[in-house]
Amino acid sequence: MKPGARDVTHILGPLDAHLVAEILASGATVAELEEVAAYLAGADDVMGDLRRPLTGRAALVHDMLRRQDDDPDADR
């Protein structure tokens, strides 16, 4: 399912409009956004050494969010 801006902020939390637009442009699905949210929340820890890394669009969105977190001037 193709997400809208409200889906992005509902799943990933409050984000600036530019980042939401970037995430939407990535083509990530709702399922991929939910996968990123679970990964960020630490749900991957349940799998221990068996956890798999994020791939594809989920990895791209994760990188966008990490970049946002690393930017001290970013408004979130």
CHARMM-style PDB file with segment names, atoms N, HN, CA, C and O in Angstrom:
ATOM      1  N   MET     1       0.841  -1.182   0.000  1.00  0.00      PROA
ATOM      2  CA  MET     1       0.000   0.000   0.000  1.00  0.00      PROA
ATOM      3  C   MET     1       0.885   1.243   0.000  1.00  0.00      PROA
ATOM      4  O   MET     1       1.865   1.325   0.741  1.00  0.00      PROA
ATOM      5  N   LYS     2       0.528   2.190  -0.829  1.00  0.00      PROA
ATOM      6  HN  LYS     2      -0.268   2.123  -1.431  1.00  0.00      PROA
ATOM      7  CA  LYS     2       1.296   3.426  -0.926  1.00  0.00      PROA
ATOM      8  C   LYS     2       0.874   4.374   0.205  1.00  0.00      PROA
ATOM      9  O   LYS     2      -0.305   4.706   0.327  1.00  0.00      PROA
ATOM     10  N   PRO     3       1.828   4.805   1.024  1.00  0.00      PROA
ATOM     11  CA  PRO     3       1.482   5.674   2.154  1.00  0.00      PROA
ATOM     12  C   PRO     3       1.324   7.133   1.738  1.00  0.00      PROA
ATOM     13  O   PRO     3       1.839   7.563   0.706  1.00  0.00      PROA
ATOM     14  N   GLY     4       0.603   7.876   2.561  1.00  0.00      PROA
ATOM     15  HN  GLY     4       0.185   7.526   3.400  1.00  0.00      PROA
ATOM     16  CA  GLY     4       0.526   9.319   2.430  1.00  0.00      PROA
ATOM     17  C   GLY     4       1.323   9.955   3.561  1.00  0.00      PROA
ATOM     18  O   GLY     4       1.889   9.254   4.399  1.00  0.00      PROA
ATOM     19  N   ALA     5       1.366  11.277   3.583  1.00  0.00      PROA
ATOM     20  HN  ALA     5       0.906  11.847   2.902  1.00  0.00      PROA
ATOM     21  CA  ALA     5       2.132  11.994   4.606  1.00  0.00      PROA
ATOM     22  C   ALA     5       1.653  11.635   6.012  1.00  0.00      PROA
ATOM     23  O   ALA     5       2.467  11.480   6.923  1.00  0.00      PROA
ATOM     24  N   ARG     6       0.347  11.503   6.192  1.00  0.00      PROA
ATOM     25  HN  ARG     6      -0.314  11.629   5.452  1.00  0.00      PROA
ATOM     26  CA  ARG     6      -0.183  11.152   7.524  1.00  0.00      PROA
ATOM     27  C   ARG     6       0.259   9.759   7.948  1.00  0.00      PROA
ATOM     28  O   ARG     6       0.546   9.519   9.121  1.00  0.00      PROA
ATOM     29  N   ASP     7       0.312   8.849   6.992  1.00  0.00      PROA
ATOM     30  HN  ASP     7       0.079   9.044   6.039  1.00  0.00      PROA
ATOM     31  CA  ASP     7       0.784   7.494   7.307  1.00  0.00      PROA
ATOM     32  C   ASP     7       2.228   7.539   7.789  1.00  0.00      PROA
ATOM     33  O   ASP     7       2.584   6.890   8.773  1.00  0.00      PROA
ATOM     34  N   VAL     8       3.054   8.308   7.090  1.00  0.00      PROA
ATOM     35  HN  VAL     8       2.765   8.835   6.291  1.00  0.00      PROA
ATOM     36  CA  VAL     8       4.473   8.406   7.445  1.00  0.00      PROA
ATOM     37  C   VAL     8       4.628   8.907   8.874  1.00  0.00      PROA
ATOM     38  O   VAL     8       5.357   8.310   9.665  1.00  0.00      PROA
ATOM     39  N   THR     9       3.947  10.004   9.211  1.00  0.00      PROA
ATOM     40  HN  THR     9       3.355  10.489   8.568  1.00  0.00      PROA
ATOM     41  CA  THR     9       4.105  10.560  10.557  1.00  0.00      PROA
ATOM     42  C   THR     9       3.410   9.705  11.613  1.00  0.00      PROA
ATOM     43  O   THR     9       3.836   9.684  12.768  1.00  0.00      PROA
ATOM     44  N   HSD    10       2.355   9.005  11.233  1.00  0.00      PROA
ATOM     45  HN  HSD    10       2.009   9.022  10.295  1.00  0.00      PROA
ATOM     46  CA  HSD    10       1.698   8.103  12.191  1.00  0.00      PROA
ATOM     47  C   HSD    10       2.619   6.934  12.540  1.00  0.00      PROA
ATOM     48  O   HSD    10       2.697   6.521  13.697  1.00  0.00      PROA
ATOM     49  N   ILE    11       3.305   6.414  11.548  1.00  0.00      PROA
ATOM     50  HN  ILE    11       3.242   6.750  10.608  1.00  0.00      PROA
ATOM     51  CA  ILE    11       4.165   5.245  11.752  1.00  0.00      PROA
ATOM     52  C   ILE    11       5.515   5.629  12.346  1.00  0.00      PROA
ATOM     53  O   ILE    11       6.007   4.959  13.253  1.00  0.00      PROA
ATOM     54  N   LEU    12       6.115   6.703  11.838  1.00  0.00      PROA
ATOM     55  HN  LEU    12       5.715   7.247  11.101  1.00  0.00      PROA
ATOM     56  CA  LEU    12       7.483   7.056  12.224  1.00  0.00      PROA
ATOM     57  C   LEU    12       7.574   8.197  13.233  1.00  0.00      PROA
ATOM     58  O   LEU    12       8.655   8.482  13.747  1.00  0.00      PROA
ATOM     59  N   GLY    13       6.458   8.847  13.519  1.00  0.00      PROA
ATOM     60  HN  GLY    13       5.579   8.615  13.102  1.00  0.00      PROA
ATOM     61  CA  GLY    13       6.476   9.949  14.473  1.00  0.00      PROA
ATOM     62  C   GLY    13       6.633  11.286  13.775  1.00  0.00      PROA
ATOM     63  O   GLY    13       6.705  11.348  12.548  1.00  0.00      PROA
ATOM     64  N   PRO    14       6.687  12.356  14.556  1.00  0.00      PROA
ATOM     65  CA  PRO    14       6.764  13.692  13.967  1.00  0.00      PROA
ATOM     66  C   PRO    14       8.072  13.896  13.203  1.00  0.00      PROA
ATOM     67  O   PRO    14       9.160  13.647  13.723  1.00  0.00      PROA
ATOM     68  N   LEU    15       7.939  14.349  11.972  1.00  0.00      PROA
ATOM     69  HN  LEU    15       7.055  14.550  11.550  1.00  0.00      PROA
ATOM     70  CA  LEU    15       9.085  14.610  11.103  1.00  0.00      PROA
ATOM     71  C   LEU    15       8.835  15.913  10.363  1.00  0.00      PROA
ATOM     72  O   LEU    15       7.688  16.313  10.166  1.00  0.00      PROA
ATOM     73  N   ASP    16       9.916  16.574   9.953  1.00  0.00      PROA
ATOM     74  HN  ASP    16      10.848  16.248  10.113  1.00  0.00      PROA
ATOM     75  CA  ASP    16       9.705  17.806   9.194  1.00  0.00      PROA
ATOM     76  C   ASP    16       9.177  17.467   7.800  1.00  0.00      PROA
ATOM     77  O   ASP    16       9.365  16.357   7.300  1.00  0.00      PROA
ATOM     78  N   ALA    17       8.518  18.438   7.190  1.00  0.00      PROA
ATOM     79  HN  ALA    17       8.366  19.339   7.596  1.00  0.00      PROA
ATOM     80  CA  ALA    17       7.840  18.222   5.914  1.00  0.00      PROA
ATOM     81  C   ALA    17       8.802  17.776   4.817  1.00  0.00      PROA
ATOM     82  O   ALA    17       8.440  16.961   3.968  1.00  0.00      PROA
ATOM     83  N   HSD    18      10.017  18.301   4.829  1.00  0.00      PROA
ATOM     84  HN  HSD    18      10.311  18.963   5.518  1.00  0.00      PROA
ATOM     85  CA  HSD    18      10.996  17.927   3.803  1.00  0.00      PROA
ATOM     86  C   HSD    18      11.347  16.444   3.906  1.00  0.00      PROA
ATOM     87  O   HSD    18      11.434  15.755   2.889  1.00  0.00      PROA
ATOM     88  N   LEU    19      11.546  15.956   5.114  1.00  0.00      PROA
ATOM     89  HN  LEU    19      11.475  16.515   5.939  1.00  0.00      PROA
ATOM     90  CA  LEU    19      11.881  14.547   5.304  1.00  0.00      PROA
ATOM     91  C   LEU    19      10.700  13.656   4.929  1.00  0.00      PROA
ATOM     92  O   LEU    19      10.890  12.600   4.325  1.00  0.00      PROA
ATOM     93  N   VAL    20       9.500  14.067   5.276  1.00  0.00      PROA
ATOM     94  HN  VAL    20       9.346  14.925   5.767  1.00  0.00      PROA
ATOM     95  CA  VAL    20       8.311  13.300   4.887  1.00  0.00      PROA
ATOM     96  C   VAL    20       8.249  13.202   3.363  1.00  0.00      PROA
ATOM     97  O   VAL    20       7.967  12.134   2.819  1.00  0.00      PROA
ATOM     98  N   ALA    21       8.509  14.309   2.679  1.00  0.00      PROA
ATOM     99  HN  ALA    21       8.738  15.176   3.121  1.00  0.00      PROA
ATOM    100  CA  ALA    21       8.498  14.304   1.213  1.00  0.00      PROA
ATOM    101  C   ALA    21       9.567  13.365   0.657  1.00  0.00      PROA
ATOM    102  O   ALA    21       9.318  12.648  -0.312  1.00  0.00      PROA
ATOM    103  N   GLU    22      10.748  13.366   1.262  1.00  0.00      PROA
ATOM    104  HN  GLU    22      10.950  13.949   2.049  1.00  0.00      PROA
ATOM    105  CA  GLU    22      11.819  12.457   0.830  1.00  0.00      PROA
ATOM    106  C   GLU    22      11.396  10.998   1.007  1.00  0.00      PROA
ATOM    107  O   GLU    22      11.624  10.161   0.133  1.00  0.00      PROA
ATOM    108  N   ILE    23      10.782  10.713   2.143  1.00  0.00      PROA
ATOM    109  HN  ILE    23      10.597  11.393   2.853  1.00  0.00      PROA
ATOM    110  CA  ILE    23      10.349   9.342   2.425  1.00  0.00      PROA
ATOM    111  C   ILE    23       9.281   8.913   1.428  1.00  0.00      PROA
ATOM    112  O   ILE    23       9.319   7.791   0.923  1.00  0.00      PROA
ATOM    113  N   LEU    24       8.330   9.795   1.142  1.00  0.00      PROA
ATOM    114  HN  LEU    24       8.299  10.706   1.552  1.00  0.00      PROA
ATOM    115  CA  LEU    24       7.296   9.477   0.159  1.00  0.00      PROA
ATOM    116  C   LEU    24       7.905   9.253  -1.220  1.00  0.00      PROA
ATOM    117  O   LEU    24       7.483   8.357  -1.951  1.00  0.00      PROA
ATOM    118  N   ALA    25       8.897  10.067  -1.573  1.00  0.00      PROA
ATOM    119  HN  ALA    25       9.240  10.794  -0.979  1.00  0.00      PROA
ATOM    120  CA  ALA    25       9.557   9.935  -2.877  1.00  0.00      PROA
ATOM    121  C   ALA    25      10.353   8.636  -2.996  1.00  0.00      PROA
ATOM    122  O   ALA    25      10.632   8.177  -4.103  1.00  0.00      PROA
ATOM    123  N   SER    26      10.714   8.050  -1.866  1.00  0.00      PROA
ATOM    124  HN  SER    26      10.488   8.423  -0.967  1.00  0.00      PROA
ATOM    125  CA  SER    26      11.481   6.797  -1.898  1.00  0.00      PROA
ATOM    126  C   SER    26      10.652   5.638  -2.437  1.00  0.00      PROA
ATOM    127  O   SER    26      11.201   4.638  -2.899  1.00  0.00      PROA
ATOM    128  N   GLY    27       9.335   5.775  -2.376  1.00  0.00      PROA
ATOM    129  HN  GLY    27       8.890   6.588  -2.001  1.00  0.00      PROA
ATOM    130  CA  GLY    27       8.463   4.701  -2.829  1.00  0.00      PROA
ATOM    131  C   GLY    27       8.230   3.613  -1.796  1.00  0.00      PROA
ATOM    132  O   GLY    27       7.649   2.575  -2.110  1.00  0.00      PROA
ATOM    133  N   ALA    28       8.678   3.839  -0.568  1.00  0.00      PROA
ATOM    134  HN  ALA    28       9.150   4.683  -0.313  1.00  0.00      PROA
ATOM    135  CA  ALA    28       8.500   2.846   0.497  1.00  0.00      PROA
ATOM    136  C   ALA    28       7.016   2.603   0.753  1.00  0.00      PROA
ATOM    137  O   ALA    28       6.202   3.526   0.717  1.00  0.00      PROA
ATOM    138  N   THR    29       6.687   1.357   1.008  1.00  0.00      PROA
ATOM    139  HN  THR    29       7.347   0.607   1.037  1.00  0.00      PROA
ATOM    140  CA  THR    29       5.307   0.983   1.306  1.00  0.00      PROA
ATOM    141  C   THR    29       5.033   1.146   2.804  1.00  0.00      PROA
ATOM    142  O   THR    29       5.950   1.361   3.597  1.00  0.00      PROA
ATOM    143  N   VAL    30       3.762   1.040   3.172  1.00  0.00      PROA
ATOM    144  HN  VAL    30       3.017   0.865   2.529  1.00  0.00      PROA
ATOM    145  CA  VAL    30       3.395   1.081   4.587  1.00  0.00      PROA
ATOM    146  C   VAL    30       4.116  -0.043   5.336  1.00  0.00      PROA
ATOM    147  O   VAL    30       4.627   0.173   6.435  1.00  0.00      PROA
ATOM    148  N   ALA    31       4.160  -1.224   4.754  1.00  0.00      PROA
ATOM    149  HN  ALA    31       3.746  -1.399   3.861  1.00  0.00      PROA
ATOM    150  CA  ALA    31       4.835  -2.356   5.403  1.00  0.00      PROA
ATOM    151  C   ALA    31       6.317  -2.064   5.622  1.00  0.00      PROA
ATOM    152  O   ALA    31       6.871  -2.417   6.663  1.00  0.00      PROA
ATOM    153  N   GLU    32       6.955  -1.426   4.655  1.00  0.00      PROA
ATOM    154  HN  GLU    32       6.504  -1.139   3.809  1.00  0.00      PROA
ATOM    155  CA  GLU    32       8.372  -1.090   4.803  1.00  0.00      PROA
ATOM    156  C   GLU    32       8.575  -0.032   5.885  1.00  0.00      PROA
ATOM    157  O   GLU    32       9.541  -0.100   6.645  1.00  0.00      PROA
ATOM    158  N   LEU    33       7.668   0.947   5.959  1.00  0.00      PROA
ATOM    159  HN  LEU    33       6.884   1.003   5.342  1.00  0.00      PROA
ATOM    160  CA  LEU    33       7.758   1.959   7.017  1.00  0.00      PROA
ATOM    161  C   LEU    33       7.567   1.312   8.384  1.00  0.00      PROA
ATOM    162  O   LEU    33       8.255   1.665   9.342  1.00  0.00      PROA
ATOM    163  N   GLU    34       6.641   0.373   8.475  1.00  0.00      PROA
ATOM    164  HN  GLU    34       6.082   0.086   7.697  1.00  0.00      PROA
ATOM    165  CA  GLU    34       6.428  -0.340   9.739  1.00  0.00      PROA
ATOM    166  C   GLU    34       7.655  -1.164  10.111  1.00  0.00      PROA
ATOM    167  O   GLU    34       7.987  -1.284  11.291  1.00  0.00      PROA
ATOM    168  N   GLU    35       8.321  -1.724   9.127  1.00  0.00      PROA
ATOM    169  HN  GLU    35       8.052  -1.627   8.169  1.00  0.00      PROA
ATOM    170  CA  GLU    35       9.547  -2.483   9.375  1.00  0.00      PROA
ATOM    171  C   GLU    35      10.631  -1.561   9.938  1.00  0.00      PROA
ATOM    172  O   GLU    35      11.345  -1.933  10.869  1.00  0.00      PROA
ATOM    173  N   VAL    36      10.751  -0.364   9.372  1.00  0.00      PROA
ATOM    174  HN  VAL    36      10.171  -0.062   8.615  1.00  0.00      PROA
ATOM    175  CA  VAL    36      11.729   0.613   9.864  1.00  0.00      PROA
ATOM    176  C   VAL    36      11.390   1.017  11.291  1.00  0.00      PROA
ATOM    177  O   VAL    36      12.272   1.082  12.147  1.00  0.00      PROA
ATOM    178  N   ALA    37      10.113   1.288  11.551  1.00  0.00      PROA
ATOM    179  HN  ALA    37       9.396   1.235  10.855  1.00  0.00      PROA
ATOM    180  CA  ALA    37       9.697   1.691  12.895  1.00  0.00      PROA
ATOM    181  C   ALA    37      10.020   0.600  13.913  1.00  0.00      PROA
ATOM    182  O   ALA    37      10.500   0.895  15.007  1.00  0.00      PROA
ATOM    183  N   ALA    38       9.762  -0.647  13.563  1.00  0.00      PROA
ATOM    184  HN  ALA    38       9.372  -0.887  12.674  1.00  0.00      PROA
ATOM    185  CA  ALA    38      10.067  -1.761  14.467  1.00  0.00      PROA
ATOM    186  C   ALA    38      11.570  -1.870  14.689  1.00  0.00      PROA
ATOM    187  O   ALA    38      12.018  -2.108  15.810  1.00  0.00      PROA
ATOM    188  N   TYR    39      12.333  -1.701  13.646  1.00  0.00      PROA
ATOM    189  HN  TYR    39      11.969  -1.508  12.735  1.00  0.00      PROA
ATOM    190  CA  TYR    39      13.793  -1.768  13.741  1.00  0.00      PROA
ATOM    191  C   TYR    39      14.305  -0.672  14.679  1.00  0.00      PROA
ATOM    192  O   TYR    39      15.148  -0.923  15.540  1.00  0.00      PROA
ATOM    193  N   LEU    40      13.783   0.546  14.499  1.00  0.00      PROA
ATOM    194  HN  LEU    40      13.098   0.749  13.799  1.00  0.00      PROA
ATOM    195  CA  LEU    40      14.211   1.668  15.339  1.00  0.00      PROA
ATOM    196  C   LEU    40      13.778   1.494  16.794  1.00  0.00      PROA
ATOM    197  O   LEU    40      14.448   1.968  17.711  1.00  0.00      PROA
ATOM    198  N   ALA    41      12.658   0.814  16.992  1.00  0.00      PROA
ATOM    199  HN  ALA    41      12.114   0.429  16.247  1.00  0.00      PROA
ATOM    200  CA  ALA    41      12.155   0.587  18.347  1.00  0.00      PROA
ATOM    201  C   ALA    41      12.876  -0.555  19.046  1.00  0.00      PROA
ATOM    202  O   ALA    41      12.636  -0.819  20.225  1.00  0.00      PROA
ATOM    203  N   GLY    42      13.755  -1.231  18.326  1.00  0.00      PROA
ATOM    204  HN  GLY    42      13.951  -1.017  17.369  1.00  0.00      PROA
ATOM    205  CA  GLY    42      14.518  -2.307  18.936  1.00  0.00      PROA
ATOM    206  C   GLY    42      13.890  -3.671  18.798  1.00  0.00      PROA
ATOM    207  O   GLY    42      14.357  -4.627  19.417  1.00  0.00      PROA
ATOM    208  N   ALA    43      12.842  -3.790  18.004  1.00  0.00      PROA
ATOM    209  HN  ALA    43      12.462  -3.013  17.501  1.00  0.00      PROA
ATOM    210  CA  ALA    43      12.194  -5.086  17.832  1.00  0.00      PROA
ATOM    211  C   ALA    43      13.129  -6.096  17.196  1.00  0.00      PROA
ATOM    212  O   ALA    43      12.933  -7.304  17.335  1.00  0.00      PROA
ATOM    213  N   ASP    44      14.142  -5.607  16.499  1.00  0.00      PROA
ATOM    214  HN  ASP    44      14.300  -4.626  16.385  1.00  0.00      PROA
ATOM    215  CA  ASP    44      15.101  -6.527  15.892  1.00  0.00      PROA
ATOM    216  C   ASP    44      15.899  -7.274  16.952  1.00  0.00      PROA
ATOM    217  O   ASP    44      16.468  -8.328  16.667  1.00  0.00      PROA
ATOM    218  N   ASP    45      15.949  -6.745  18.168  1.00  0.00      PROA
ATOM    219  HN  ASP    45      15.487  -5.888  18.399  1.00  0.00      PROA
ATOM    220  CA  ASP    45      16.686  -7.397  19.251  1.00  0.00      PROA
ATOM    221  C   ASP    45      16.084  -8.746  19.627  1.00  0.00      PROA
ATOM    222  O   ASP    45      16.777  -9.607  20.170  1.00  0.00      PROA
ATOM    223  N   VAL    46      14.809  -8.932  19.345  1.00  0.00      PROA
ATOM    224  HN  VAL    46      14.246  -8.233  18.904  1.00  0.00      PROA
ATOM    225  CA  VAL    46      14.141 -10.190  19.657  1.00  0.00      PROA
ATOM    226  C   VAL    46      14.814 -11.346  18.919  1.00  0.00      PROA
ATOM    227  O   VAL    46      14.870 -12.466  19.426  1.00  0.00      PROA
ATOM    228  N   MET    47      15.319 -11.070  17.733  1.00  0.00      PROA
ATOM    229  HN  MET    47      15.275 -10.159  17.321  1.00  0.00      PROA
ATOM    230  CA  MET    47      15.949 -12.105  16.922  1.00  0.00      PROA
ATOM    231  C   MET    47      17.406 -12.353  17.305  1.00  0.00      PROA
ATOM    232  O   MET    47      18.003 -13.330  16.852  1.00  0.00      PROA
ATOM    233  N   GLY    48      17.976 -11.498  18.119  1.00  0.00      PROA
ATOM    234  HN  GLY    48      17.491 -10.705  18.487  1.00  0.00      PROA
ATOM    235  CA  GLY    48      19.367 -11.675  18.521  1.00  0.00      PROA
ATOM    236  C   GLY    48      20.294 -11.735  17.326  1.00  0.00      PROA
ATOM    237  O   GLY    48      20.242 -10.870  16.451  1.00  0.00      PROA
ATOM    238  N   ASP    49      21.132 -12.739  17.282  1.00  0.00      PROA
ATOM    239  HN  ASP    49      21.174 -13.442  17.992  1.00  0.00      PROA
ATOM    240  CA  ASP    49      22.092 -12.883  16.188  1.00  0.00      PROA
ATOM    241  C   ASP    49      21.428 -13.249  14.865  1.00  0.00      PROA
ATOM    242  O   ASP    49      22.058 -13.152  13.812  1.00  0.00      PROA
ATOM    243  N   LEU    50      20.178 -13.664  14.905  1.00  0.00      PROA
ATOM    244  HN  LEU    50      19.666 -13.743  15.760  1.00  0.00      PROA
ATOM    245  CA  LEU    50      19.479 -14.057  13.686  1.00  0.00      PROA
ATOM    246  C   LEU    50      18.803 -12.882  12.987  1.00  0.00      PROA
ATOM    247  O   LEU    50      18.237 -13.049  11.906  1.00  0.00      PROA
ATOM    248  N   ARG    51      18.854 -11.719  13.581  1.00  0.00      PROA
ATOM    249  HN  ARG    51      19.314 -11.584  14.459  1.00  0.00      PROA
ATOM    250  CA  ARG    51      18.165 -10.579  12.971  1.00  0.00      PROA
ATOM    251  C   ARG    51      18.762 -10.303  11.597  1.00  0.00      PROA
ATOM    252  O   ARG    51      19.945 -10.531  11.345  1.00  0.00      PROA
ATOM    253  N   ARG    52      17.913  -9.812  10.735  1.00  0.00      PROA
ATOM    254  HN  ARG    52      16.951  -9.626  10.939  1.00  0.00      PROA
ATOM    255  CA  ARG    52      18.382  -9.496   9.393  1.00  0.00      PROA
ATOM    256  C   ARG    52      18.463  -7.982   9.243  1.00  0.00      PROA
ATOM    257  O   ARG    52      17.664  -7.253   9.829  1.00  0.00      PROA
ATOM    258  N   PRO    53      19.409  -7.521   8.472  1.00  0.00      PROA
ATOM    259  CA  PRO    53      19.518  -6.078   8.272  1.00  0.00      PROA
ATOM    260  C   PRO    53      18.391  -5.582   7.372  1.00  0.00      PROA
ATOM    261  O   PRO    53      17.816  -6.342   6.592  1.00  0.00      PROA
ATOM    262  N   LEU    54      18.093  -4.308   7.495  1.00  0.00      PROA
ATOM    263  HN  LEU    54      18.560  -3.691   8.128  1.00  0.00      PROA
ATOM    264  CA  LEU    54      17.124  -3.705   6.589  1.00  0.00      PROA
ATOM    265  C   LEU    54      17.723  -3.673   5.192  1.00  0.00      PROA
ATOM    266  O   LEU    54      18.928  -3.484   5.022  1.00  0.00      PROA
ATOM    267  N   THR    55      16.874  -3.859   4.202  1.00  0.00      PROA
ATOM    268  HN  THR    55      15.895  -4.013   4.339  1.00  0.00      PROA
ATOM    269  CA  THR    55      17.330  -3.819   2.817  1.00  0.00      PROA
ATOM    270  C   THR    55      16.394  -2.951   1.988  1.00  0.00      PROA
ATOM    271  O   THR    55      15.301  -2.601   2.434  1.00  0.00      PROA
ATOM    272  N   GLY    56      16.821  -2.614   0.802  1.00  0.00      PROA
ATOM    273  HN  GLY    56      17.708  -2.898   0.440  1.00  0.00      PROA
ATOM    274  CA  GLY    56      15.978  -1.899  -0.149  1.00  0.00      PROA
ATOM    275  C   GLY    56      15.489  -0.563   0.365  1.00  0.00      PROA
ATOM    276  O   GLY    56      16.238   0.209   0.965  1.00  0.00      PROA
ATOM    277  N   ARG    57      14.206  -0.305   0.113  1.00  0.00      PROA
ATOM    278  HN  ARG    57      13.598  -0.932  -0.375  1.00  0.00      PROA
ATOM    279  CA  ARG    57      13.626   0.987   0.495  1.00  0.00      PROA
ATOM    280  C   ARG    57      13.566   1.169   2.002  1.00  0.00      PROA
ATOM    281  O   ARG    57      13.664   2.294   2.490  1.00  0.00      PROA
ATOM    282  N   ALA    58      13.407   0.082   2.745  1.00  0.00      PROA
ATOM    283  HN  ALA    58      13.327  -0.832   2.348  1.00  0.00      PROA
ATOM    284  CA  ALA    58      13.406   0.190   4.209  1.00  0.00      PROA
ATOM    285  C   ALA    58      14.759   0.696   4.694  1.00  0.00      PROA
ATOM    286  O   ALA    58      14.820   1.542   5.586  1.00  0.00      PROA
ATOM    287  N   ALA    59      15.834   0.192   4.120  1.00  0.00      PROA
ATOM    288  HN  ALA    59      15.785  -0.495   3.395  1.00  0.00      PROA
ATOM    289  CA  ALA    59      17.178   0.655   4.493  1.00  0.00      PROA
ATOM    290  C   ALA    59      17.371   2.114   4.104  1.00  0.00      PROA
ATOM    291  O   ALA    59      17.997   2.878   4.838  1.00  0.00      PROA
ATOM    292  N   LEU    60      16.834   2.501   2.953  1.00  0.00      PROA
ATOM    293  HN  LEU    60      16.325   1.880   2.357  1.00  0.00      PROA
ATOM    294  CA  LEU    60      16.937   3.890   2.503  1.00  0.00      PROA
ATOM    295  C   LEU    60      16.230   4.831   3.479  1.00  0.00      PROA
ATOM    296  O   LEU    60      16.779   5.867   3.853  1.00  0.00      PROA
ATOM    297  N   VAL    61      15.015   4.470   3.890  1.00  0.00      PROA
ATOM    298  HN  VAL    61      14.570   3.628   3.586  1.00  0.00      PROA
ATOM    299  CA  VAL    61      14.267   5.293   4.848  1.00  0.00      PROA
ATOM    300  C   VAL    61      15.004   5.343   6.182  1.00  0.00      PROA
ATOM    301  O   VAL    61      15.092   6.402   6.803  1.00  0.00      PROA
ATOM    302  N   HSD    62      15.525   4.218   6.620  1.00  0.00      PROA
ATOM    303  HN  HSD    62      15.453   3.358   6.116  1.00  0.00      PROA
ATOM    304  CA  HSD    62      16.293   4.186   7.868  1.00  0.00      PROA
ATOM    305  C   HSD    62      17.471   5.155   7.785  1.00  0.00      PROA
ATOM    306  O   HSD    62      17.727   5.905   8.727  1.00  0.00      PROA
ATOM    307  N   ASP    63      18.178   5.140   6.673  1.00  0.00      PROA
ATOM    308  HN  ASP    63      17.970   4.531   5.908  1.00  0.00      PROA
ATOM    309  CA  ASP    63      19.314   6.051   6.491  1.00  0.00      PROA
ATOM    310  C   ASP    63      18.867   7.510   6.511  1.00  0.00      PROA
ATOM    311  O   ASP    63      19.561   8.363   7.065  1.00  0.00      PROA
ATOM    312  N   MET    64      17.718   7.802   5.913  1.00  0.00      PROA
ATOM    313  HN  MET    64      17.154   7.109   5.463  1.00  0.00      PROA
ATOM    314  CA  MET    64      17.183   9.170   5.933  1.00  0.00      PROA
ATOM    315  C   MET    64      16.920   9.622   7.371  1.00  0.00      PROA
ATOM    316  O   MET    64      17.257  10.743   7.751  1.00  0.00      PROA
ATOM    317  N   LEU    65      16.321   8.742   8.156  1.00  0.00      PROA
ATOM    318  HN  LEU    65      16.047   7.831   7.847  1.00  0.00      PROA
ATOM    319  CA  LEU    65      16.011   9.080   9.544  1.00  0.00      PROA
ATOM    320  C   LEU    65      17.280   9.237  10.375  1.00  0.00      PROA
ATOM    321  O   LEU    65      17.359  10.130  11.219  1.00  0.00      PROA
ATOM    322  N   ARG    66      18.254   8.396  10.151  1.00  0.00      PROA
ATOM    323  HN  ARG    66      18.190   7.671   9.466  1.00  0.00      PROA
ATOM    324  CA  ARG    66      19.537   8.498  10.869  1.00  0.00      PROA
ATOM    325  C   ARG    66      20.237   9.803  10.508  1.00  0.00      PROA
ATOM    326  O   ARG    66      20.801  10.473  11.372  1.00  0.00      PROA
ATOM    327  N   ARG    67      20.197  10.157   9.233  1.00  0.00      PROA
ATOM    328  HN  ARG    67      19.739   9.613   8.530  1.00  0.00      PROA
ATOM    329  CA  ARG    67      20.793  11.414   8.786  1.00  0.00      PROA
ATOM    330  C   ARG    67      20.111  12.593   9.488  1.00  0.00      PROA
ATOM    331  O   ARG    67      20.771  13.547   9.900  1.00  0.00      PROA
ATOM    332  N   GLN    68      18.801  12.516   9.617  1.00  0.00      PROA
ATOM    333  HN  GLN    68      18.265  11.740   9.283  1.00  0.00      PROA
ATOM    334  CA  GLN    68      18.035  13.559  10.307  1.00  0.00      PROA
ATOM    335  C   GLN    68      18.460  13.643  11.770  1.00  0.00      PROA
ATOM    336  O   GLN    68      18.626  14.737  12.309  1.00  0.00      PROA
ATOM    337  N   ASP    69      18.635  12.493  12.411  1.00  0.00      PROA
ATOM    338  HN  ASP    69      18.499  11.604  11.973  1.00  0.00      PROA
ATOM    339  CA  ASP    69      19.054  12.465  13.818  1.00  0.00      PROA
ATOM    340  C   ASP    69      20.452  13.022  14.006  1.00  0.00      PROA
ATOM    341  O   ASP    69      20.756  13.613  15.043  1.00  0.00      PROA
ATOM    342  N   ASP    70      21.304  12.836  13.009  1.00  0.00      PROA
ATOM    343  HN  ASP    70      21.057  12.357  12.167  1.00  0.00      PROA
ATOM    344  CA  ASP    70      22.690  13.304  13.100  1.00  0.00      PROA
ATOM    345  C   ASP    70      22.841  14.789  12.800  1.00  0.00      PROA
ATOM    346  O   ASP    70      23.903  15.361  13.043  1.00  0.00      PROA
ATOM    347  N   ASP    71      21.785  15.427  12.271  1.00  0.00      PROA
ATOM    348  HN  ASP    71      20.922  14.962  12.073  1.00  0.00      PROA
ATOM    349  CA  ASP    71      21.843  16.841  11.895  1.00  0.00      PROA
ATOM    350  C   ASP    71      21.370  17.696  13.070  1.00  0.00      PROA
ATOM    351  O   ASP    71      20.175  17.716  13.367  1.00  0.00      PROA
ATOM    352  N   PRO    72      22.278  18.403  13.746  1.00  0.00      PROA
ATOM    353  CA  PRO    72      21.887  19.196  14.914  1.00  0.00      PROA
ATOM    354  C   PRO    72      20.981  20.376  14.570  1.00  0.00      PROA
ATOM    355  O   PRO    72      20.309  20.912  15.450  1.00  0.00      PROA
ATOM    356  N   ASP    73      20.955  20.786  13.302  1.00  0.00      PROA
ATOM    357  HN  ASP    73      21.501  20.350  12.587  1.00  0.00      PROA
ATOM    358  CA  ASP    73      20.119  21.912  12.891  1.00  0.00      PROA
ATOM    359  C   ASP    73      18.746  21.475  12.406  1.00  0.00      PROA
ATOM    360  O   ASP    73      17.906  22.314  12.081  1.00  0.00      PROA
ATOM    361  N   ALA    74      18.514  20.180  12.355  1.00  0.00      PROA
ATOM    362  HN  ALA    74      19.196  19.498  12.619  1.00  0.00      PROA
ATOM    363  CA  ALA    74      17.251  19.669  11.836  1.00  0.00      PROA
ATOM    364  C   ALA    74      16.144  19.873  12.857  1.00  0.00      PROA
ATOM    365  O   ALA    74      16.311  19.607  14.048  1.00  0.00      PROA
ATOM    366  N   ASP    75      15.008  20.354  12.361  1.00  0.00      PROA
ATOM    367  HN  ASP    75      14.872  20.570  11.395  1.00  0.00      PROA
ATOM    368  CA  ASP    75      13.816  20.483  13.206  1.00  0.00      PROA
ATOM    369  C   ASP    75      13.006  19.222  13.035  1.00  0.00      PROA
ATOM    370  O   ASP    75      12.666  18.834  11.917  1.00  0.00      PROA
ATOM    371  N   ARG    76      12.705  18.595  14.127  1.00  0.00      PROA
ATOM    372  HN  ARG    76      12.981  18.910  15.035  1.00  0.00      PROA
ATOM    373  CA  ARG    76      11.944  17.359  14.050  1.00  0.00      PROA
ATOM    374  C   ARG    76      10.687  17.460  14.837  1.00  0.00      PROA
ATOM    375  OT1 ARG    76       9.912  16.505  14.888  1.00  0.00      PROA
TER     376      ARG     76
END
